[in-house]
C-alpha cells in the first residue's frame, strides 16, 4: 500500500477544512490516467485483496464494537 498520511497532531493539519482541501486537491482518477496510465485502482479497504478486507455492511458483533 502506498499513500499519504497527514500528521493531525501538527497545528497546520488539525483543522478539518485543511484536510478536506487536500482531499479535494488530490484527484486520484486524473493522476492515475495522466501519470500512471491507468495502472492503479482505488482500494476499498486497508487490507484490500486479503481475507481481512472489509466487505458489506457491519452486522452482529461488529455493530456491538
C-alpha positions in Angstrom: 0.0 0.0 0.0 1.2 3.5 -0.9 -0.4 6.6 0.5 -0.1 10.0 2.2 -1.0 10.4 5.8 -1.3 13.9 7.4 0.0 14.2 10.9 -3.1 15.7 12.6 -1.1 16.4 15.8 0.5 19.3 14.0 -1.4 22.6 14.2 -1.5 23.2 10.5 -3.3 19.9 9.8 -5.6 20.0 12.9 -8.3 21.9 11.0 -10.7 19.6 9.2 -11.2 22.1 6.5 -7.5 22.0 5.6 -7.6 18.2 5.4 -10.7 18.4 3.3 -8.9 20.8 0.9 -6.1 18.3 0.5 -8.7 15.6 -0.2 -10.3 17.8 -2.9 -6.9 18.8 -4.4 -5.8 15.1 -4.9 -7.7 13.8 -7.9 -6.8 10.1 -7.9 -8.6 9.3 -11.2 -6.9 12.1 -13.1 -3.4 11.3 -11.7 -3.9 7.6 -12.4 -4.8 8.4 -16.0 -2.2 11.1 -16.7 0.8 9.8 -14.8 0.3 6.1 -14.3 -1.6 5.2 -17.5 -4.4 3.5 -15.5 -2.1 1.1 -13.7 -3.8 1.6 -10.3 -7.3 1.1 -8.9 -8.8 2.7 -5.8 -8.8 0.3 -2.8 -11.9 -0.1 -0.6 -10.1 -1.5 2.4 -6.7 -1.1 4.1 -6.4 -4.9 3.7 -7.7 -5.0 0.2 -7.1 -8.3 -1.6 -6.8 -10.4 1.6 -9.3 -12.3 3.7 -9.1 -9.4 6.2 -10.6 -6.9 3.8 -13.8 -5.2 4.8 -16.9 -6.0 2.7 -20.6 -5.2 3.0 -22.2 -3.6 6.0 -21.3 -4.5 9.6 -23.6 -6.8 11.5 -23.7 -8.7 14.7 -20.6 -8.4 16.9 -19.1 -5.7 14.6 -22.0 -3.4 15.4 -21.6 -4.0 19.1 -18.0 -2.9 18.9 
